[in-house]
Amino acid sequence: MDDETRQSAEQTRRMRAVLDGMPCGVVALDSSGVVLDASERAAKLLNMSLPAGGDFATMLGDQFATSEVLRREDFERGFDLHVEDTTLWIQANVSANDAVGMVVTVTDVSEFSRSIDERAMSLRFLLHDLRSPLNSINALTQLDSSDPEAFERCGGMQQITQLAQYVLALGEQYIFSSVTEHLHARDFKRFDLRTTVRQIISQLEVTATYYGVPLQLWLPNGSPAWVNGMRNFVARAIQNVIDNAVRASQRGDAVTVSLRYRERLVEVTVTDRAGGLPGLREAGGRLTTFEAVGKKSATGFGLGLKLAVQIVELHAGTLYAELNEEGGTTFVLQLPCLNSNSVRSSGGSSLVDADRALHASRK
């Protein structure tokens, strides 16, 4: 064997090793769909032999009893096959090399397929849960047109508002669960909690005015409170807590929101005079879980708090409720603060300080 032949054989052996080591299987076809070569991985995934010279579409049809003959367009578009509990994705790319017509990849997508199935099941459950409140809203709107007095006896617009809040809470819970399944460290960004709280208050002013509940905001000096996390989620958690306090309050009773620092934490407190959260007195004046609250309510009251707890815990924080001196509830939402020490010691903080704290927390 001359050097050129040995070199060619070595290149072929090396390429074969590369193909067999790939996570997907590879099948090379000529322009008419006949197998030119196939990796061991492809044969193993398909659980069938792939001899050179065989018609690939025909062999697949016989192996998997497909209802229709597989065409070239099917391979280019891609399709799935099932081998016992394994889901395979078959797709071809037209080769630019005249020696090969198409290169077909065989990929195990079982985990992805299961994730899609679970998401579809979750959506079905969500639709089932949404059906009851949406039907109630529809019935109430029809009742308003036909019998306004009966509409008011059934709760009127306030009942529709509560049902809409429940629908919103169910949707938020689904979105949160879907997003957190695929979170990465890069999804967490530094943001100023102080500015976020101020923006939340301005957004909730319309709701507070509707319920006749004054919103009072107390903030420390103008220094930012840097927090590492997903700003939209944290804002939603705080908004849910404030919104629950507003809806539970009597007209004219104020809800107070404040921000303060405690050791390496920043706290957002929400105080109402609504007589205490259900179950709070039975728990000894302090609640750290709101499961029981949600079970006693069909209007989303407890769901909003449960979602807030999940969001805060995702950010390495805590949320609890306790009785206050005015006979109401004080919600305390604690989050790790990147610059709490510098704020307390100097009365201010810089973006550089927050950056240093953020990098230190990731080591």
WOTAJO-V728206 format. One line per field, one symbol per residue. phi: phi as a letter, one per 40 degrees, with the letter a starting at -180 (. if undefined). burial: b if it has 16 or more other C-alpha atoms within 10 Angstrom, else e. A space follows every 50 residues. Layout:
# WOTAJO-V728206
phi: ???
burial: ???
This chain:
# WOTAJO-V728206
phi: .ccccccccccccccccccccccbcbbcbcccgcccaaccccccccfacb ccgccccccccccbfccbccbdcccccgabbbbfcbbbbbabbccccccb cabbbbbcbdccccccccccccccccccccdcccccccccccccccadcc dccchfcccccccccccccccccccccccccbcbdcccbcaccccccccc dccccccccccgbcbbbbbcdcccbcbbicdccccccccccccccccccc dgccbbbababafcbbbbbbbbbcggcdgccccggabbbbccccccbbbg dccccccccccccccgbbbabacbccgbbbcbbbbdbcbccccccbgaab ccdcccccccccc
burial: eeeeeeeeeeeeeeeeeebbeeebbbbbbbeebbbbbbbbbbbebbeeeb eeeebbbbebeeeeeeeeeeebeebbeeeebeeeeebbbbbbeebeeeeb bbbbbbbbeeeebeeeeeeeeeeeebeeebeebbeebeebbebbeeeeee beeeebeebbebbbbbbbbbebbbeeeeeeeeeeeeeeebbebbebbeee beeeeeebeebbbbbeeeeeeebbbbbbbbbebbbbbbbbbbbbbbbbbb eebbbbbbbbbeeebbbbbbbbbbbbbbebeeeeebbeebeebbeeeebb bbbbbbbbbbbbeebebbbbbbbbeeebbbbbbbbbbbbbbebeeeebbe eeebeebbeeeee
